[in-house]
Amino acid sequence: MRFTDTLPTPTAEALAHSEQLAGRIRAAMTANGGSIPFHEFMRMALYEPGLGYYVAGLRKIGKEGDFITAPEISPLFSQCLANQCAQLLAELGGGHILELGAGSGVMAADMLLRLEELDCLPQRYQILDLSPELRDRQRQTLQARVPHLLERVTWLDTLPAEPMRGVIVGNEVLDAMPVELFTLVAGERVIRHVEILEDGFGLVAVDGAYTSEYNPALPGWMRSMADTLEAGALLLIDYGYEQKDYYHPERTQGTLICHYQHRVHDNPLLYPGLQDITASVDFTAVAEAGVDAGLELAGYTTQAAFLASSGLEELFMQALQTTPAAQYKLAQQVRTLSLPSEMGDRFKVIALCKGFTSELVGFRLANQRHRL
Ligand SMILES: C[S@@+](CC[C@H](N)C(=O)[O-])C[C@H]1O[C@@H](n2cnc3c(N)ncnc32)[C@H](O)[C@@H]1O
């Protein structure tokens, strides 16, 4: 991944698509008196029906897409998560798994295979994504990888009506939620708006030197998660910080970044619908929203520590192939997932539980919930 100020030029077809979405955004701005809050811009850019980045048919995740995620890097990631889910399902006496934002379906396939190996399959593996277009891709992955388990998988349009026992899991879902951008003016948060410029979009000017963001939907979303869970855990993995680091005085430009064809840059107003826009996660806010919604903060740690606690080394030893090339590849995957300079420290895992009081295996080595 490269940080850059030069991006590949989109194709004419992609530009036409983006212009269609830009037209809809301009209409929303005009209807709102000339501008919309940044979070509304981000919502439209990512999720506007039929046109937004996550809901139009572009290939986003993986080598031909814009970015790559942990389950795509190595099956070991999903196998470790499955180990954690197995503990929960076993102690709950069975239950379901609900995966939010399931991407290509690769995490579901690897988790199901590991859970089968552990003789701890969930009654149902449910998938809920804001991107209905990804369903076909997920079904193809599961059909190819786990055809014998496909009947256990169901796709949902909304959260289950009846509270469930089991695990709700989401990798890199929180960072894909629209955030509100603000600038501090005389110590007060002034919400930033986006307006129409001659050659695109721009932020309405505000005089202040410290800009950051927050997720305005978090409290409501967390309440719906708590209502969905009768007993079990909500497990979320994402990149982010504790609040004191998130709003560190030196982080004067916030955490928003954009991905376009494996390039990283910091202009979210470019090419609406063609690029990913994402913000790091404020894990203190996540924990507080969870506790306010009636969940218990059971665990918080780095991805590296979570994987180590969840049996990464054992899984790695089991998976070692005989050829040196395969061994090298697997070792590289472990490094990418675990090294502090790669994903190991930047990504965190948080667990919020309901009606489940045992210590979670994934946090045994290093539970850092006191830091939130
Ligand atoms: C960055 S992708 C991650 C995909 C996958 N989990 C992975 O690790 O490869 C984020 C996904 O979360 C989905 N998403 C965002 N907000 C969501 C929500 N509130 N509920 C369910 N899915 C959501 C998006 O549609 C998108 O598919």
The ligand as an ORCA input file, in Angstrom:
! r2SCAN-3c Opt
* xyz 0 1
  C     -13.963     -2.931      4.705
  S     -15.236     -4.023      4.239
  C     -14.732     -5.469      5.133
  C     -15.209     -6.758      4.534
  C     -14.814     -8.048      5.245
  N     -15.294     -8.116      6.609
  C     -13.323     -8.304      5.204
  O     -12.688     -8.263      6.260
  O     -12.781     -8.548      4.114
  C     -16.592     -3.396      5.179
  C     -17.911     -4.098      4.937
  O     -18.811     -3.755      6.011
  C     -20.094     -3.527      5.477
  N     -20.853     -2.702      6.443
  C     -20.652     -1.409      6.775
  N     -21.530     -1.006      7.719
  C     -22.276     -2.101      8.013
  C     -23.341     -2.339      8.917
  N     -23.838     -1.371      9.687
  N     -23.876     -3.584      8.951
  C     -23.405     -4.573      8.164
  N     -22.392     -4.408      7.284
  C     -21.840     -3.181      7.208
  C     -19.806     -2.860      4.146
  O     -20.906     -2.961      3.261
  C     -18.616     -3.679      3.661
  O     -19.025     -4.824      2.956
*
